[in-house]
Amino acid sequence: MTPLKELATKQDLREVELRLKHDLTVRMGALLAATVAVIAALKVFG
């Protein structure tokens, strides 16, 4: 049986969910910015 202090609470799960959501949002934003930069560079130099 798992010791009680190793079990995740609902608050723990909520915090992990929010952190993942934030990380994925930042990653998608960076990917979008990079895509726009590449397209702009192709238009300017291509």
N, C-alpha and C positions, 0 to 999 in steps of 0.2 A: 504494500500500500504506500502511496505517495505521502511524504510528510506534509503537514498543513502549510508550512511556510513556503513550499515550492509550488503551491497551486495559484493559478492566476485568478484575480478577482475581476468583476465586471469593469471596475475602474481601470485596471491594468490593460484589459483588452481594448477599452475605449481610447486610452492613451496611445497604444500601438497602432490602432486604426487611424487616429488623427495624424500620427507621425508619418505613416506610410502614405496617407492621402497628400500630406504636405510635400513629401519627397517626390512623389510622382507628379504633382502639379509643377514643381520647380523643374523637374527633368523635362517635362513636356514643353514648358516655356522656353527652356534653353534649346531644345530641339527645333522649335518653331522659329526662334531667333536665328539659329544657324541656317535653317532652310531659306529664310528671307534673305540673309546675307549672301548665300551662294547664288540665289536667283538674281539678286541685284548685281553681283560681281559678273555673272554671265552676260547680263544686259549691257553693262558698262564696257567690259573688256572683250566681249564676244562678237 
